[in-house]
């Protein structure tokens, strides 16, 4: 896809684990937006348009974008909502900047835990004729996928345990208070392989090269390529041992970024590891590691923060799981790595990074985003 303008990320705010009851959801949104604006040294008056991503059922509100318009700065300002997934808000905002019709875009997403049962909310998202009669939530769908993978790859459970240990170790840098949570087991997934949902929010700001030059902004994560794809909603129609939509999404992103050897192209990767099995499946679909090499490369430490290809130095979903907005968190984490602003879990000398965002039942929605330090579409 040819971009009229190359979007660059100039401001970020990641709040993946918000605790306490002293702030309302509206105040959480406002605080998060203000942090992103401050990071970019902008005010809301510098923002041409806003794209938000939220789930009415998670929020416990009807048409939650109406409630959100004030706190995120949408009054008298162009604002859109993408209720499917947080990463789709990034795609929409990036396309708006790339079209040349907007100089800046604010992207915001959040995920509260106020409703009495997120599992029940997720069950209601199933098709009403077959799946909705089952106690099928997103974790159960991930467990079905994990069981299918274990049947296909001997010894996979032990490899998955190593992935979980890696991400929890990484999380000590970024989210030291999180621990494995009881009550999250779905065979073959154990409590150490996943985490309880938490309240979180994330925001980032995109801008055109002209705007960035005018403001003299230097810490920029330039969008090199992105792709997105969706699999069938009915799980029985899908091959759970493959991530076909991610294969398609990554091919689109790599074509735009002119990447032909993804296994050696990136300095850092963030993967939506709802479970370690989904992380392993993403390795293959993204072209980072084929499944017959999973055991060898994981065992050799390739994906550790000090390995050849650091994956999830933030700790990933395993250490902080704001369910609806975790895809946008992964994208924002990589943008911060490229900008050199990832804090205690910053990887040295990041020039090019890859973000994988997945959401829905058994990774139904898939997106891949490539960022680079240097301007220009080639990674």
Buried (B, 14 or more C-beta within 10 A) or exposed (E): EEBEBBBBBBBBBBBBBBEEEEEEBBEBBBBBBBBBBEBBEBEBEBBBBBBBBBBBBBBBBEEBBEBBBEBBBBEEBBBBBBBBBBBBBBBBBBBBBBEEEBBBBBBBBBBBBEBEEBBEBBBEBBEEEEBEEEEBBBBBBBBBBBBBBBEEBEEBBEBBBBBBBBBBEBBBBBBEEBBBBEEBBBEBBBBBBBBBBBBBBBBBBBBBBEBBEEBEBEBBBBBBBBBBBBBEBBBEEBEBBBBBBBBBBBBBBBEBBBBEEBBEBBBBBBBBBBBBBBBBBBBBBBBBBEBEBBBEBBEEEBBBBEBEBBBBBBBBBBBBBBBBBBBBBBBBBBBBBBBBBBEEBBBEEBEBBBBBBBBBBBBBBBBBBBBBBEEEBEB
